[in-house]
């Protein structure tokens, strides 16, 4: 009997190095545009997916989560953490990896890093939502919170929504300077601001993305005028918010999956039956998104497993025919599927 694994035993693996190479090969704005299209396509078939709030293990210092879903043919999950304290220790706040598998056999078909990919898909989802909810002709975005996600957000809004000016603010001025430096050659007008209020001057889109695991008020009610779109992506676990409650009461609120968002998003501040609209219904044309020029629209984004599923499927297709993956010998593959022990025994040196 052969000890050489069959092709089914090997699983394509996309490392961090591979992911960076692939993004440079395709171009980051093209990747963000492609991801937005892939995610939107899956939102249009939202009812086909298994949906469950992510499985979270909370601690005093952060959270570790599993995010699973399936469309009946392909299964996917992401492992992800969120540890705000990590930055001070020279570590990433968020790390992640993900897997796809075929439902028919249960065999994995892709294993990928998702620290970079999560940043890309989060930005692509934000811009995809804004395409349906933001004021028409919006050209200026306030980016409040200039951490690891900020440049991705700015470039996604440029590529997908046509934003040409970003106004940056962070309580850490060095973060703002880093973000501005990274965006300097990206075709955007970049304005460094000294306060959140200053950052919002003239902005039709406001993105908040802070990391502290606490009830915070990044935006107060008096800071938000009519007619804007708010992209709130920092509130993503119980006890972690960014917006004053009164802003929510003035806004038309759009969410991914209500059972998860009511626990983790900005709307954890509201009554459990407060009216919200599922974004997929807007994309499908079942309900209205923005209805007038004075309306405040709020995308209360916490991240949902279908978005990761979309991103992993995109990567699985994108790496074919490229050098940006390796084959992992991941699946035990005996010649006789009933003789796993025999395979182990024959491999004895």
Backbone torsions as a table, in degrees:
resi	resn	phi	psi	omega
1	UNK	NA	145.1	-178.2
2	UNK	-78.4	141.0	173.3
3	UNK	-98.4	2.5	179.5
4	UNK	-80.9	124.2	-179.6
5	UNK	-63.0	149.5	174.3
6	UNK	-78.4	172.0	-179.7
7	UNK	-60.5	-30.0	-178.4
8	UNK	-68.1	-18.0	-179.2
9	UNK	-78.0	-19.3	-176.9
10	UNK	-94.0	136.4	-179.0
11	UNK	-121.9	127.6	176.4
12	UNK	-60.2	133.1	179.3
13	UNK	-122.9	125.4	178.5
14	UNK	-105.6	109.3	-179.0
15	UNK	-82.1	175.7	174.7
16	UNK	-60.8	-43.8	178.0
17	UNK	-60.4	-43.2	177.3
18	UNK	-61.4	-44.7	-177.4
19	UNK	-61.3	-43.8	178.7
20	UNK	-62.6	-42.5	178.6
21	UNK	-62.9	-40.8	-179.5
22	UNK	-65.0	-43.5	-179.2
23	UNK	-63.3	-42.3	177.7
24	UNK	-67.5	-35.5	179.1
25	UNK	-63.5	-43.0	-178.0
26	UNK	-85.8	-36.7	-173.4
27	UNK	104.8	129.3	-171.1
28	UNK	-63.8	-39.8	-179.3
29	UNK	-68.1	-34.2	176.2
30	UNK	-67.6	-40.4	176.7
31	UNK	-60.3	-45.7	179.8
32	UNK	-62.7	-41.6	177.7
33	UNK	-64.8	-44.2	179.1
34	UNK	-62.3	-43.8	179.9
35	UNK	-63.5	-41.9	178.0
36	UNK	-59.2	-41.4	178.6
37	UNK	-66.8	-41.0	179.9
38	UNK	-64.6	-43.6	-179.9
39	UNK	-66.3	-43.5	178.8
40	UNK	-61.2	-39.8	179.0
41	UNK	-62.1	-38.9	178.9
42	UNK	-74.3	-32.4	173.5
43	UNK	-61.7	-32.4	-179.9
44	UNK	-69.7	-18.8	176.4
45	UNK	-115.9	30.9	-176.8
46	UNK	-48.7	-44.5	-176.8
47	UNK	-62.3	-18.6	-178.3
48	UNK	-74.7	-18.9	-170.9
49	UNK	-87.3	146.3	162.5
50	UNK	-66.8	136.5	-178.3
51	UNK	-133.7	129.4	175.8
52	UNK	-151.0	143.9	173.4
53	UNK	-58.0	149.4	-178.3
54	UNK	-62.8	151.3	179.1
55	UNK	-87.7	113.3	-170.3
56	UNK	-116.3	139.6	172.8
57	UNK	-117.1	105.7	-174.9
58	UNK	-93.7	147.2	172.4
59	UNK	-138.1	177.8	179.4
60	UNK	-66.0	-20.6	-174.4
61	UNK	-108.8	-6.7	-179.3
62	UNK	169.0	-159.3	-177.8
63	UNK	-146.0	145.1	173.1
64	UNK	-122.4	132.4	-170.6
65	UNK	-134.9	151.4	167.0
66	UNK	-116.5	136.1	-176.2
67	UNK	-126.8	96.3	-176.8
68	UNK	-103.2	153.8	170.4
69	UNK	-163.7	168.1	176.5
70	UNK	-154.2	145.3	173.5
71	UNK	-101.3	12.1	179.4
72	UNK	96.7	-22.9	176.8
73	UNK	-110.7	-38.2	-178.6
74	UNK	-125.7	138.6	176.2
75	UNK	-109.1	145.5	175.9
76	UNK	-145.9	152.9	171.5
77	UNK	-147.0	158.1	172.1
78	UNK	-125.6	136.5	165.5
79	UNK	-95.0	130.6	179.7
80	UNK	-149.4	147.0	174.4
81	UNK	-120.3	165.4	171.2
82	UNK	-142.9	107.0	-176.9
83	UNK	-130.2	90.4	-177.8
84	UNK	-55.6	-29.9	-179.0
85	UNK	-66.6	-18.9	-172.7
86	UNK	-61.4	-34.2	-176.4
87	UNK	-56.8	-43.8	-179.5
88	UNK	-65.7	-18.6	179.9
89	UNK	-99.8	8.2	179.7
90	UNK	78.1	20.9	-178.7
91	UNK	-116.1	161.0	175.8
92	UNK	-70.4	140.0	173.2
93	UNK	-65.3	-40.7	-177.3
94	UNK	-121.4	131.3	168.4
95	UNK	-130.3	155.5	-176.1
96	UNK	-162.9	155.5	165.4
97	UNK	-145.1	162.3	-176.9
98	UNK	-145.2	165.2	-176.0
99	UNK	-141.8	142.9	167.7
100	UNK	-113.8	149.6	176.3
101	UNK	-145.5	153.4	175.4
102	UNK	-83.9	133.9	-177.6
103	UNK	-65.5	-36.3	-173.4
104	UNK	-60.7	-41.8	-177.8
105	UNK	-111.3	-19.5	-173.3
106	UNK	81.6	0.1	-178.7
107	UNK	-74.3	133.8	174.1
108	UNK	-62.7	146.0	178.9
109	UNK	-122.5	-11.0	177.7
110	UNK	-161.3	137.8	169.4
111	UNK	-126.2	130.1	-174.1
112	UNK	-143.2	146.8	165.1
113	UNK	-59.9	148.9	175.5
114	UNK	-137.3	15.9	173.4
115	UNK	-68.8	-52.7	173.1
116	UNK	-66.6	-43.3	-175.4
117	UNK	-65.5	-34.0	176.4
118	UNK	-64.1	-42.0	176.7
119	UNK	-60.6	-42.0	179.9
120	UNK	-66.6	-45.9	-176.8
121	UNK	-72.2	-31.9	176.8
122	UNK	-64.4	-44.7	178.3
123	UNK	-64.9	-41.8	-179.9
124	UNK	-64.4	-39.6	178.1
125	UNK	-64.6	-43.3	178.5
126	UNK	-57.2	-49.2	-177.1
127	UNK	-68.3	-37.2	177.4
128	UNK	-61.2	-43.7	178.6
129	UNK	-64.7	-42.6	-179.2
130	UNK	-64.1	-31.8	177.4
131	UNK	-57.1	-31.7	-178.9
132	UNK	-95.0	-17.9	-169.6
133	UNK	-120.1	-25.8	-174.0
134	UNK	-75.1	159.1	175.7
135	UNK	-58.4	140.0	177.7
136	UNK	-63.1	137.5	178.8
137	UNK	80.0	10.2	178.7
138	UNK	-60.8	133.2	-178.0
139	UNK	-127.2	-12.9	-176.3
140	UNK	-123.0	132.4	178.6
141	UNK	-124.5	135.0	168.5
142	UNK	-87.9	128.2	178.4
143	UNK	-113.7	99.7	-175.0
144	UNK	-103.5	114.0	-168.2
145	UNK	103.2	103.8	-172.0
146	UNK	-112.2	44.7	177.7
147	UNK	-83.7	-155.1	-170.4
148	UNK	-62.1	-23.0	-177.4
149	UNK	-87.7	-16.4	-164.4
150	UNK	-64.0	-45.5	-178.5
151	UNK	-63.8	-38.3	179.0
152	UNK	-61.9	-43.4	178.4
153	UNK	-60.1	-48.2	-177.7
154	UNK	-60.7	-43.8	-178.5
155	UNK	-70.6	-33.7	177.6
156	UNK	-65.7	-43.1	179.1
157	UNK	-67.2	-32.8	174.2
158	UNK	-65.2	-48.8	-173.8
159	UNK	-71.5	-38.6	-172.3
160	UNK	-96.2	-35.9	-172.1
161	UNK	-111.7	-8.7	178.4
162	UNK	83.2	17.1	176.2
163	UNK	-61.7	135.6	177.6
164	UNK	-119.1	-9.5	-179.7
165	UNK	-133.8	132.1	175.2
166	UNK	-123.3	135.7	179.8
167	UNK	-112.8	116.4	-168.5
168	UNK	-102.7	139.4	170.6
169	UNK	-149.5	139.8	172.9
170	UNK	-148.7	147.1	176.8
171	UNK	-63.2	-22.1	173.8
172	UNK	-96.9	104.0	-176.2
173	UNK	-60.7	-28.2	179.4
174	UNK	-68.2	-30.6	176.5
175	UNK	-67.2	-41.2	177.6
176	UNK	-63.0	-43.8	179.9
177	UNK	-63.7	-39.6	177.7
178	UNK	-63.3	-46.2	-180.0
179	UNK	-61.2	-45.4	179.4
180	UNK	-61.7	-40.9	179.0
181	UNK	-63.5	-43.3	-179.4
182	UNK	-66.8	-28.5	-178.0
183	UNK	-93.1	-1.4	-170.1
184	UNK	-59.1	-34.8	-176.2
185	UNK	-108.0	24.5	-173.8
186	UNK	-104.5	11.6	175.8
187	UNK	80.6	19.1	178.2
188	UNK	-114.6	146.8	166.1
189	UNK	-82.0	120.1	-173.8
190	UNK	-113.2	124.7	-179.5
191	UNK	-118.0	120.2	176.3
192	UNK	-86.0	127.9	-174.9
193	UNK	-116.6	157.3	-175.8
194	UNK	-99.8	-3.4	178.0
195	UNK	-156.5	162.3	175.0
196	UNK	-62.7	-39.0	179.4
197	UNK	-61.1	-44.1	178.6
198	UNK	-63.7	-40.1	-179.1
199	UNK	-61.2	-29.9	-174.6
200	UNK	-85.5	-5.5	-179.0
201	UNK	-63.6	118.1	178.1
202	UNK	78.4	3.9	-177.6
203	UNK	-86.3	130.6	174.4
204	UNK	-91.0	-18.9	177.5
205	UNK	-125.5	134.1	179.8
206	UNK	-123.4	118.8	176.7
207	UNK	-110.1	126.3	175.6
208	UNK	-111.4	130.6	-177.3
209	UNK	-151.0	82.2	177.7
210	UNK	-113.2	165.9	-168.1
211	UNK	-111.3	-22.0	-172.7
212	UNK	-59.0	134.7	-179.1
213	UNK	-85.5	77.3	-178.5
214	UNK	-160.1	164.3	170.0
215	UNK	-73.5	107.4	-177.9
216	UNK	-117.8	160.0	175.5
217	UNK	-122.6	85.1	178.9
218	UNK	-75.3	-37.8	175.7
219	UNK	-116.7	125.4	171.6
220	UNK	-93.0	162.3	-173.6
221	UNK	-59.7	-39.5	-176.7
222	UNK	-71.4	-11.8	179.4
223	UNK	-80.6	-18.0	-171.0
224	UNK	-107.8	113.7	176.0
225	UNK	-88.6	179.8	-178.6
226	UNK	-76.1	159.4	171.1
227	UNK	81.4	8.9	-177.5
228	UNK	-101.4	164.8	170.9
229	UNK	-113.6	129.1	179.0
230	UNK	-107.6	126.9	178.2
231	UNK	-110.5	94.2	-173.8
232	UNK	-98.0	105.9	-175.0
233	UNK	-117.6	-1.0	-177.9
234	UNK	-84.7	-29.0	177.2
235	UNK	-79.1	107.2	-174.0
236	UNK	-143.5	20.2	173.1
237	UNK	-160.7	162.7	-180.0
238	UNK	-56.3	135.9	178.3
239	UNK	81.4	11.6	-176.5
240	UNK	-131.1	109.2	179.7
241	UNK	-139.2	168.8	-177.1
242	UNK	-129.9	-20.9	-171.6
243	UNK	-108.6	143.1	173.1
244	UNK	-64.0	142.2	-176.9
245	UNK	-55.6	-36.1	-177.3
246	UNK	-64.3	-28.2	175.2
247	UNK	-63.3	-41.5	-179.7
248	UNK	-61.6	-39.3	-176.9
249	UNK	-68.9	-20.4	178.4
250	UNK	-94.7	-4.8	-170.0
251	UNK	-107.9	153.9	164.5
252	UNK	-88.0	119.2	-168.3
253	UNK	-104.7	131.7	-179.3
254	UNK	-122.9	136.6	-173.3
255	UNK	-135.4	168.1	175.2
256	UNK	-82.0	-69.2	-175.0
257	UNK	-132.1	104.8	-170.8
258	UNK	-51.9	-43.3	-178.4
259	UNK	-59.3	-28.6	177.6
260	UNK	-84.8	-43.1	-175.6
261	UNK	-66.3	-35.3	-179.6
262	UNK	-64.7	-23.2	178.5
263	UNK	-90.6	-35.7	-168.6
264	UNK	-111.4	-25.2	-169.8
265	UNK	-89.5	-170.8	176.5
266	UNK	-58.8	-32.3	-175.4
267	UNK	-74.4	-0.2	170.8
268	UNK	-63.4	-15.5	177.5
269	UNK	-79.8	-12.9	-173.4
270	UNK	-104.9	169.5	174.1
271	UNK	-59.3	148.2	-174.0
272	UNK	-63.2	-22.8	-178.9
273	UNK	-101.6	13.5	178.0
274	UNK	-61.0	135.6	-173.5
275	UNK	-67.8	128.7	172.4
276	UNK	-135.3	162.5	179.8
277	UNK	-117.3	134.6	177.2
278	UNK	-78.4	130.4	-173.6
279	UNK	-59.4	-36.2	-177.8
280	UNK	-61.0	-30.7	179.6
281	UNK	-69.6	-32.8	174.8
282	UNK	-68.1	-45.7	-178.6
283	UNK	-61.9	-37.0	179.6
284	UNK	-80.5	-6.2	179.4
285	UNK	79.6	15.1	-179.6
286	UNK	-78.8	-29.6	178.7
287	UNK	-138.2	163.4	-178.4
288	UNK	-81.9	150.3	172.4
289	UNK	-98.7	-106.5	175.1
290	UNK	-75.6	129.7	-176.1
291	UNK	-115.3	-17.7	177.5
292	UNK	-156.3	167.3	-172.5
293	UNK	-69.5	-23.2	-176.8
294	UNK	-95.6	-6.7	-177.6
295	UNK	-65.7	137.6	169.5
296	UNK	-96.2	117.2	175.7
297	UNK	-102.0	141.4	-178.7
298	UNK	-131.0	118.3	171.0
299	UNK	-94.3	104.7	-179.2
300	UNK	-87.9	83.3	-170.5
301	UNK	-93.3	124.9	175.2
302	UNK	-115.3	-6.2	-176.7
303	UNK	85.7	128.1	-178.9
304	UNK	-132.9	153.9	-170.5
305	UNK	-58.4	-30.7	-179.0
306	UNK	-63.5	-33.8	178.0
307	UNK	-65.5	-39.2	176.5
308	UNK	-68.0	-39.9	175.7
309	UNK	-56.3	-48.0	180.0
310	UNK	-60.3	-44.0	-178.2
311	UNK	-64.8	-42.4	179.6
312	UNK	-65.9	-39.5	177.6
313	UNK	-64.9	-38.4	177.4
314	UNK	-61.3	-45.3	-179.6
315	UNK	-64.6	-40.5	179.8
316	UNK	-58.0	-38.8	178.0
317	UNK	-76.5	-39.0	-173.5
318	UNK	-68.3	-30.9	-175.4
319	UNK	-82.8	-12.7	-178.8
320	UNK	-61.7	131.8	-179.9
321	UNK	77.0	10.2	178.5
322	UNK	-118.2	169.1	175.5
323	UNK	-89.6	11.8	-169.6
324	UNK	-93.4	43.1	171.5
325	UNK	-164.1	163.2	171.4
326	UNK	-126.2	161.0	177.9
327	UNK	-95.9	121.1	176.9
328	UNK	-96.1	133.9	173.5
329	UNK	-80.8	83.1	-167.0
330	UNK	-102.8	-26.7	-172.4
331	UNK	-109.7	123.0	173.4
332	UNK	-59.7	133.4	-167.6
333	UNK	-140.4	69.3	179.1
334	UNK	-68.0	150.7	176.3
335	UNK	-58.3	-39.6	174.3
336	UNK	-105.6	111.9	-174.8
337	UNK	-60.0	-14.5	178.5
338	UNK	-90.9	-2.4	-172.7
339	UNK	-118.5	56.3	179.0
340	UNK	-64.1	-40.3	-180.0
341	UNK	-64.6	-40.6	179.7
342	UNK	-60.5	-40.1	177.3
343	UNK	-60.3	-44.9	179.1
344	UNK	-62.8	-42.5	-177.5
345	UNK	-64.4	-41.3	-177.9
346	UNK	-71.4	-17.3	179.9
347	UNK	-86.7	0.7	179.6
348	UNK	-61.4	128.4	179.5
349	UNK	-58.5	NA	NA
